Amino acid sequence: MSDSLAVSVLGIGLAGPGLAGWQRSRDVLRDASRWNRAPTELAAPLLLQPAERRRAGAMVKLSLAVADEASAGIDRQRLATVFSASTGESANCHALCETLATPERLVSPTRFTNSVHNACAGYWHIATQSRARSTSLCGRDASFGAGLLEAAVQCVTGGEPVLLVASDVPYPEPLHGSRPLPDAFGVALLLGARADDNVPRLEVRLIDAPATPCDDAGLEALRTAIPAARSLPLLAALARRASARLVIEYLGPPQLEVRVTGA
Amino acid sequence: MMRVPVTDYTLVSALGAGRAATRSALAEGCSGLAQHAFETVALETWIGQVPGVDAVRLPAVLGDYDCRNNRLAQLGLDSDGFAASVNAARARYGADRIGVFLGTSTSGILQTELAYRRRDPRSGALPGDFRYGQTHNTYSLADFVRNAFALQGPSAVVSTACSSSAKVFGAASRMIGLGLIDAALVGGVDSLCLTTLYGFNSLELLATDICRPWDAERHGLSLGEAAAFALLEREGAQVKAWLLGVGESSDGHHMSSPHPQGAGAVDAMRAALADAGLEAAAVGYLNLHGTATPNNDAAEDLAVHQVFGARVPCSSTKGATGHTLGAAGAVEALIAMLALEMQLIPGGLNRRVPDPELRCRYVDRSTPARLRIVASNSFGFGGSNACLIFGAAA
């Protein structure tokens, strides 16, 4: 019985401030001096039917965009998913709380339906017509670590690819004052069980050690401010295509040691 | 999967606090549902409210976590000596070798609903005593419980609507199976709030009458609240039941309606049987999701009939507890384990006229039976399905 989980990275999706897609962000992550902070771009989720697209909020747009980029070209109908987020659809939550504070309390059924934490997973599996298993996690600031650990565990246990999607969007006021996130950030990793010389390999292990910061001060500020951006040191290592040993912030303790090799 | 020992469990619902109160309510066919007034809610509905939640006090050092959901969690931890079992496990394995995986759908959102009534009239700001992270946030529940026992292993909240706290059994057993942890505190807590009461009402899924699962004239669900906890261990000297199989699937069909033929539900039940290495005929009792909405029961009946035929006795216990949403998976897993312990099939309550369209072997009255293996279904919004299979201790 090994204490580390070995998985391959078969695909990556990314959307964050000044990070518009993994493909377009690789050079920036290799050389952070090229990073220009710009608001996170949220694309319309073209995977969804028009009726569902209209109901999709920022979380669904963000999550589906990164999930789509990470899993392009593979059979999504059989693809297990792990969604992890520190909040749900934040604007929707605010609207519900506002409505419930009025005397009439005329709650919108669509808003209520979209209030579930697994709304992104639901829309993704509808969009991809997938009946594969899916879970939706929250670990507050530890949400990326919780998602990475669960996805790696499922991948090793089941021997099949697992799509991890970690995303966060800011709340509007007044909740923003209690939980200030500077912008939206989403990351998706398509993990595979089998080793493949052409793709990076991760070994994930529970550890008690300080988290690895980002080299760049701007990206480091992002990493500490948005839970899904705790992934940035891993994304930078994957962009450099170099072997690395990182500590990804999780619950402090435990944290996640990630050894990156190959490719 | 390898079978995982369940070494202790406890639950608090509208049926009472602890296993003994729940056992006698199940044996006698008592319902905890009543036409309670909750908070300022002005809806004609029946509610499975847990008495005494407002009087619960959290440990002083965890005061920031104070909200209805965490008070209900505390009530659960205080029942049946469950906290002592967790402390014994921590002493045996070490704090870093015990995971905490809990399910909830709305966590402490009631705290935010109340705070929105107290916004500063000029700035719109929330009151200074509002603690987002410790109450509203979905992880608040696991964070509170993990801190209450000073545990340092991996932890997460699963929030997949009404399958949440069934799926935690899968998450925990996978980590135990890989040797990442030696034990896990699993379960679910969901408490009454305005979001769900007015939300289900807006979808016209809330019954004005008491909920009547599998009835020809069922009109919707009755909401409840509950805390349910179980301790899973790598090995156990005193095994209360065995977790034998976990099946999970998605519908990929609609956000708030089940697949009409129950295709995703069929996948989850078959995956659980395959995981346990069992034939459908081995299952002696199935606790249905059985929310008593017209579509949910119809789709589940088709799915159950496809997997189990009309032979396996089944019932929904939501007529007794109400639909406890994110806690339902754990509550009903524990009721299934109590069924094993009592050698009793719990009757589904409140059914007056059997729906002739539904073909499962639905059991109305609690009936003694020789039970070795039981199963529990949990299905949620977003098309999230889970089925758990448990075996008798000896």
Interface residues (C-beta under 8 A of the other chain):
Chain A: M1 S2 D3 L5 E52 S84 S86 T87 G88 C93 L96 C97 E98 L100 A101 R105 L106 V107 S108 P109 F112 T113 N114 S115 V116 H117 N118 A119 A121 G122 Y123 H125 I126 T128 Q129 S130 R131 A132 R133 S134 T135 S136 L137 C138 G139 R140 A142 S143 A146 L149 E150 V153 Q154 V156 T157 E173 P174 L175 G177 S178 R179 L206 D208 Y250 L251 P253 P254
Chain B: D96 S105 I109 T112 E113 Y116 R117 R119 G124 A125 L126 F130 Y132 G133 N137 T138 Y139 S140 A142 D143 Q152 G153 P154 S155 A156 V157 V158 S159 T160 A161 K167 G170 A171 R174 M175 G177 L178 G179 L180 L194 T195 Y198 G199 F200 N201 S202 L203 E248 S249 S250 D251 G252 H253 H254 M255 S256 A263 G264 D267 A271 G380 F381 G382 G383 S384
